[in-house]
Amino acid sequence: MNDLFDRLRELLLDAGYTIDGVRERLGEVAATALSREETVPALRATRDGDPLGTLIRLWWLGVPVDAPAGLPVAELAAAGLVASDGGRVVSTVHLQPWETGGYVVSDRKVRPGDPALRPDHVVGAGGASANLAQLVTRRPVERALDLGTGCGVQVLHLDGRAREIVATDVNPRALELARISWALSGIRDVDAREGSLFEPVAGERFDLVVSNPPFVISPAGRFTYRESGFEADGFCRELVRQAPRFLAPGGTCQLLANWLHVRGEDWRDRVGGWLTGTGCDGWVVQRDVQDPAEYVELWLRDAAEQGTARYRELYDGWLGWLESMDVTGIGFGWITLHDSGTLDPVVRVEELGQRVELPVGGYVDEVLASIAAAHRLSGAELPGVRLALAEGVLEERIGPPGAEDPSRITLRQTRGLRRTARVGTVEAALAGVCDGDYPLGPLLAAIAELTGEDADDLLAKAPEAIRPLVAEGFFHISTG
């Protein structure tokens, strides 16, 4: 079977069926329309019958075509990937090029007017898959686990970074299509196992666990690719609570999640509570929040149920279920756990709505280290600490023209998470002189002399002022 997929990959590459090739062939208008699931511009752009256009129609748009030269139709039909349609060939799966240079195989995209999804539908790689791939640490590891692999896309990113990869899913069909994705991408020796949560890897430990889990919060688990059947956001909570038992010393777990915003409850306390008691350092980031109606509409569109006879019934039932729990919104974001081995773990929960530098995985280990370092920095240690201003931090001063002092001073990161922090004159002065060469105590003494403030008072206030700036990556603790 691998020989078949090797030959198919060669055919796809020879025709230019790659991310760049498809984008160039379609043009900006058709490619943008296709991202909205509008196929007419793409169909018009591929009507010439050339090899690449024909492959786009076959594998991406899902319309019958005359078989391209060299396509092993009989073998692909035997493998269940294509079928005959009145003398022409039509795909039974969605096969798309991916940013790693590999290919992802899933069930065909469902668009308005298509038949209802099958319960074991295998969704293709999309925005959530790309978000997780951008988040995951780039650090090489020995053993990695892709929990809930779906069509197998995270394995394409883990290949070359992990010496051993285990991938699990509760859906047998997902594992079947994931194996084809890996074979088409030239990836061998992935250990694929069937089962829910951590059941398939009981007693094992991993240096890295990644998961794009079935996080959708709904009253019924109708589709295995997005819904777990757990109550409300219980699946993500359970995943977080179980994960530390499967991390090797120094290991990291990174996943996407949804969580409820409930009237009278701070969502930070809700999600932060999931991580409390795990024994791991944790970082939770909310990237978006939707009101209940937006959320229900999103996932009804996802299953192409808009315009169907059941749409209003499903919408009303889902919305009523959320209202019964006093839900005011649903958050979407990232959760990272790190088994640092400390007896004093720290959990940071925050909201980041701004655009961040990608990939976050290129510097996520530094983010976790900064959060932990700030938490464990005692007041007694602070005077001897050498701080260095992070690369790309700018200072902004705002005030009336001609005023002696600004009304507001802001430090702004141009790299990484691109946070901003409003600071006082002392922190701004430190930012101007901290280069890692001198301890904080003498620097604060010098600033006190210049500003006329009491040096002991500055030093006493320093932990409250400095720790947040270290935790958020404006200052790094120099070890040189």
C-alpha positions in Angstrom: 0.0 0.0 0.0 2.9 2.4 0.8 4.0 2.0 -2.8 0.7 3.3 -4.1 0.9 6.4 -1.9 4.5 7.0 -2.9 3.4 7.0 -6.5 0.4 9.2 -5.8 2.7 11.7 -4.0 5.0 11.8 -6.9 2.1 12.5 -9.3 0.8 15.3 -7.0 4.2 16.9 -6.7 4.9 16.7 -10.4 1.6 18.5 -11.2 2.4 21.2 -8.6 -0.4 20.2 -6.2 1.2 21.9 -3.3 0.2 24.9 -1.0 2.0 27.4 -3.2 1.0 25.6 -6.5 -2.7 25.6 -5.6 -2.7 29.2 -4.4 -0.9 30.4 -7.6 -3.2 28.3 -9.9 -6.4 29.6 -8.3 -5.4 33.2 -7.9 -6.2 35.5 -5.0 -9.9 35.9 -5.7 -10.7 32.2 -6.0 -8.4 31.2 -3.2 -10.0 33.7 -0.8 -13.5 32.6 -1.8 -12.6 29.0 -1.2 -11.5 29.9 2.3 -15.1 30.9 2.8 -16.3 27.6 1.3 -17.5 29.3 -1.9 -16.4 27.0 -4.8 -17.7 28.8 -7.9 -14.6 31.1 -8.4 -12.3 28.0 -8.0 -14.4 26.0 -10.4 -14.1 28.8 -13.0 -10.4 29.0 -12.4 -9.8 25.3 -13.0 -12.1 24.6 -16.0 -9.3 24.4 -18.6 -8.6 20.7 -17.9 -4.9 21.1 -17.2 -3.3 18.5 -14.8 -3.1 20.8 -11.8 -6.6 22.2 -12.3 -8.0 18.7 -12.7 -6.3 17.6 -9.4 -7.7 20.6 -7.6 -11.2 19.7 -8.9 -10.8 16.1 -8.0 -9.3 16.2 -4.5 -10.2 19.7 -3.2 -13.5 20.7 -4.9 -14.9 17.1 -5.0 -16.4 17.2 -8.5 -16.2 14.4 -11.1 -13.3 14.7 -13.6 -11.7 12.8 -16.5 -8.9 10.8 -14.9 -5.6 12.6 -15.1 -2.8 10.8 -16.9 -1.0 8.4 -14.6 -3.6 8.4 -11.8 -3.9 4.8 -10.6 -7.7 4.8 -10.5 -8.3 1.1 -10.0 -5.8 1.0 -7.0 -7.2 4.1 -5.5 -10.7 2.8 -5.8 -9.7 -0.4 -4.1 -8.3 1.7 -1.3 -11.6 3.6 -1.0 -10.3 7.0 -2.1 -12.1 7.4 -5.5 -15.2 6.1 -7.2 -16.5 6.0 -10.8 -19.2 8.5 -11.8 -20.6 7.9 -15.3 -17.2 7.1 -16.8 -15.5 9.8 -14.8 -13.7 9.6 -11.5 -14.7 11.4 -8.3 -12.9 11.4 -5.0 -14.5 10.0 -1.9 -12.1 11.9 0.4 -10.7 15.4 0.7 -6.9 15.4 0.0 -5.2 18.7 0.6 -1.5 19.8 0.5 -0.3 21.1 3.9 2.2 23.7 5.0 4.8 21.1 6.1 5.1 19.9 2.5 3.0 16.8 3.2 -0.7 15.9 2.5 -3.7 15.6 4.7 -6.6 13.1 4.0 -10.0 13.5 5.5 -13.7 13.1 4.7 -14.9 15.4 2.0 -15.8 19.0 3.1 -19.5 19.4 3.8 -21.1 22.4 2.2 -24.7 23.7 2.3 -27.0 21.3 0.5 -24.8 18.3 1.0 -26.1 15.2 2.9 -25.8 15.3 6.7 -22.5 14.4 8.3 -21.9 10.8 9.3 -21.3 10.5 13.1 -17.7 9.3 12.6 -17.0 12.1 10.1 -13.2 13.0 10.0 -12.7 16.7 9.6 -9.8 18.1 7.6 -7.0 20.4 8.7 -8.2 23.9 9.3 -7.7 27.0 11.5 -7.6 25.1 14.8 -5.0 22.6 13.5 -2.8 25.4 12.3 -3.2 27.3 15.6 -2.1 24.3 17.6 0.9 23.6 15.3 2.0 27.3 15.7 1.8 26.9 19.5 3.7 23.7 20.0 7.3 24.0 21.3 10.0 23.5 18.7 12.2 21.8 21.2 13.3 18.3 20.0 11.9 15.5 22.2 12.3 11.7 22.5 8.6 10.7 22.8 5.6 12.7 21.6 1.9 11.9 21.9 -0.8 13.3 19.6 -4.0 12.8 21.5 -7.1 12.9 19.3 -5.0 12.9 16.1 -8.0 13.1 13.7 -6.7 13.2 10.2 -3.2 13.2 11.5 -2.1 16.7 10.9 -0.1 17.3 14.1 2.1 14.3 13.3 3.2 16.1 10.2 4.5 18.8 12.4 6.0 16.5 15.0 7.9 14.4 12.4 11.6 15.3 12.6 11.2 16.8 16.1 10.3 13.6 18.0 12.2 10.4 17.8 9.0 8.4 18.6 5.4 9.4 17.9 2.3 7.8 19.3 -1.1 9.0 17.9 -4.5 8.1 19.4 -8.1 8.6 18.5 -11.5 7.3 19.6 -12.6 7.1 16.0 -11.3 4.1 14.0 -12.1 5.9 10.7 -9.9 8.9 11.8 -7.0 6.5 12.4 -7.6 4.9 9.0 -7.4 8.3 7.1 -4.5 9.5 9.3 -2.4 6.6 8.3 -3.0 7.6 4.6 -2.1 11.2 5.4 1.2 10.0 7.0 2.0 7.6 4.1 1.3 10.3 1.5 3.6 12.6 3.5 6.4 10.0 3.6 6.1 9.5 7.3 6.6 5.9 8.6 6.5 4.2 12.0 3.8 6.2 13.7 2.3 4.1 16.5 -1.4 4.6 16.0 -3.8 3.4 18.8 -7.6 3.5 19.2 -9.2 4.8 22.4 -10.5 7.7 24.5 -8.4 10.2 26.4 -5.2 8.5 27.8 -6.6 4.9 27.9 -4.4 3.8 24.9 -1.2 4.9 26.6 -1.9 3.8 30.2 1.3 3.7 32.3 3.4 5.5 29.7 5.1 8.9 29.8 5.9 11.4 27.1 8.2 14.4 26.8 5.5 16.2 24.7 1.7 15.8 24.6 -0.3 17.8 22.0 -4.0 17.7 21.5 -6.7 19.4 19.3 -9.4 17.7 21.3 -13.2 17.5 20.7 -13.7 20.7 22.7 -17.1 21.8 21.3 -19.5 22.4 24.1 -22.9 21.1 23.1 -26.0 19.3 24.6 -25.3 16.1 22.7 -22.2 14.4 21.3 -23.3 13.9 17.7 -20.0 14.1 16.0 -16.9 12.4 17.4 -14.5 14.9 15.7 -15.7 17.8 17.7 -17.8 16.6 20.6 -16.9 14.2 23.4 -20.2 13.5 25.1 -18.8 14.9 28.4 -21.0 17.5 30.2 -20.4 21.1 29.2 -16.6 21.8 29.2 -15.8 18.7 31.2 -13.7 17.0 28.6 -11.1 19.7 28.5 -11.1 19.9 32.3 -10.6 16.1 32.5 -7.8 16.2 29.9 -5.9 18.9 31.8 -6.3 17.0 35.1 -5.1 13.7 33.7 -2.3 14.9 31.5 0.4 15.4 34.2 0.4 11.7 35.0 1.6 11.0 31.5 4.4 13.6 31.3 8.0 12.6 31.7 10.1 14.9 34.0 10.5 18.2 32.2 7.6 17.3 29.8 5.1 19.6 28.3 1.4 19.3 27.4 -0.1 21.8 24.9 -3.7 21.8 23.8 -6.6 23.9 22.5 -9.7 24.2 24.6 -13.2 25.8 25.0 -14.5 26.9 28.4 -17.7 28.4 29.7 -18.2 31.9 31.0 -20.9 31.5 33.6 -22.9 34.4 35.2 -21.4 35.4 38.6 -18.2 33.4 38.0 -14.8 34.7 36.7 -13.7 32.5 33.8 -10.1 32.8 35.0 -11.0 31.1 38.3 -12.9 28.4 36.4 -10.1 27.4 34.0 -7.3 28.2 36.5 -9.0 25.7 38.9 -8.5 23.0 36.3 -4.8 23.4 36.6 -4.6 23.8 40.4 -3.4 20.7 42.0 -1.8 19.2 38.9 1.7 19.8 40.2 2.6 21.5 36.9 3.4 25.0 36.0 0.5 26.2 33.8 -0.2 28.9 31.2 -3.8 29.6 30.0 -4.5 32.1 27.2 -7.9 33.1 26.1 -7.7 34.2 22.4 -11.4 34.8 21.7 -14.8 34.7 23.4 -18.2 34.4 21.7 -21.7 35.0 23.0 -23.9 31.8 23.1 -25.8 32.7 19.9 -22.5 33.2 18.0 -21.1 30.0 19.3 -24.2 27.9 18.3 -24.3 29.5 14.8 -20.6 28.8 14.3 -20.9 25.0 14.9 -24.3 24.7 13.1 -22.5 26.2 10.1 -19.6 23.9 10.6 -21.9 20.9 10.1 -23.7 22.6 7.1 -27.0 22.6 9.0 -27.9 26.2 8.1 -31.0 26.1 5.9 -32.0 22.6 6.8 -35.4 21.6 8.2 -33.9 21.0 11.7 -31.8 24.2 11.9 -34.2 26.2 14.1 -34.9 23.2 16.3 -31.2 22.5 16.8 -30.4 26.2 17.4 -33.2 26.7 19.9 -32.4 23.5 21.9 -28.6 24.3 22.0 -29.2 27.9 23.1 -31.8 26.9 25.7 -29.3 24.3 27.1 -26.6 27.0 27.5 -29.1 29.4 29.1 -30.1 26.7 31.6 -26.5 26.8 32.9 -26.4 30.7 33.0 -23.7 30.7 30.3 -22.9 34.2 29.1 -20.1 33.3 26.7 -17.7 30.6 25.5 -13.9 31.2 25.5 -11.4 29.7 23.1 -7.7 29.5 23.7 -4.6 27.6 24.6 -3.6 25.6 27.7 0.1 24.6 28.4 1.3 22.4 31.3 5.0 22.0 32.1 6.3 19.4 34.5 9.1 21.5 35.9 9.6 19.3 39.0 9.0 22.2 41.3 7.2 21.9 44.7 5.9 25.4 44.1 4.1 25.4 40.7 2.7 28.6 39.2 -0.4 29.0 37.0 -0.9 32.1 34.9 -4.3 32.8 33.3 -4.6 35.7 30.9 -6.3 37.1 27.8 -4.4 38.0 24.7 -6.5 39.5 22.0 -3.7 41.1 20.0 -1.8 39.6 17.1 1.3 37.7 18.3 4.5 36.7 16.6 4.3 33.3 14.9 5.2 30.6 15.6 4.6 30.9 19.3 6.3 27.5 19.6 9.5 29.2 18.7 9.5 31.1 22.1 6.9 29.3 24.2 9.6 27.8 26.4 10.9 31.2 27.2 7.4 32.4 28.1 7.0 29.5 30.6 10.5 30.1 32.0 9.7 33.8 32.6 6.4 33.1 34.4 8.1 30.6 36.6 11.2 32.8 37.3 9.0 35.8 38.4 6.9 33.6 40.7 9.9 32.2 42.5 11.9 35.4 42.7 12.0 36.3 46.4 12.3 39.8 47.7 15.5 38.9 49.4 17.0 37.8 46.1 15.8 40.8 44.1 18.7 43.3 44.9 21.3 40.9 43.6 19.4 40.0 40.4 20.8 41.3 37.1 18.0 42.2 34.7 18.2 42.7 30.9 15.6 44.4 28.8 14.1 42.0 26.3 14.8 42.5 22.6 12.3 44.7 20.8 10.8 46.5 23.8 9.9 50.1 23.0 8.9 53.0 25.4 6.0 55.3 24.6 5.4 58.5 26.5 2.1 60.4 26.3 1.4 63.8 27.7 0.4 67.4 26.9 2.8 69.2 24.6 5.5 71.0 26.6 4.7 69.2 29.9 7.7 68.4 32.0 6.4 64.9 32.9 4.4 62.5 30.7 0.9 61.5 31.9 1.4 57.9 30.8 4.5 55.7 30.1 4.0 52.4 28.3 6.4 49.7 27.5 5.5 47.9 24.3 6.8 44.6 22.9 7.4 44.5 19.2 8.3 40.8 19.3 6.8 37.6 20.8 3.4 38.1 22.5 3.5 41.9 21.8 2.2 42.7 25.3 2.0 46.3 26.6 2.5 47.4 30.2 1.8 50.8 31.7 4.7 51.7 34.0 6.0 54.4 36.3 9.1 56.5 36.0 11.2 54.1 38.0 10.4 51.0 35.8 10.9 53.2 32.7 14.3 54.3 34.0 15.3 50.7 34.7 14.3 49.8 31.1 16.7 52.4 29.9 19.7 51.0 31.9 19.2 47.3 32.5 21.6 45.4 30.3 22.4 42.4 32.5 25.7 43.9 33.8 24.7 45.4 37.1 22.6 44.1 40.0 19.2 45.6 40.6 20.0 47.1 44.1 22.7 49.6 42.9 20.6 50.5 39.9 17.6 51.4 42.1 19.9 53.3 44.4 21.2 55.4 41.5 17.6 56.0 40.2 16.5 57.1 43.7 19.4 59.6 43.9 18.4 61.0 40.5 14.7 61.2 41.3 15.0 62.3 44.9 13.1 59.2 46.1 14.1 57.1 49.1 16.2 54.1 48.0 14.8 51.8 50.7 11.3 52.6 49.7 12.1 51.8 46.0 13.7 48.5 47.0 10.7 47.6 49.2 8.3 48.3 46.3 10.5 46.6 43.7 9.0 43.1 44.0 5.5 44.3 43.3 6.7 46.4 40.3 9.3 44.1 38.8 7.8 40.6 39.1 4.9 41.3 36.6 7.4 42.8 34.1 9.6 39.6 34.4 6.6 37.3 34.1 5.4 39.1 31.0 8.8 39.0 29.3 9.7 42.7 29.4 12.8 42.0 31.5 14.8 38.8 31.5 16.9 37.6 34.5 20.5 37.5 33.2 22.6 34.4 34.1 25.8 35.8 32.5 
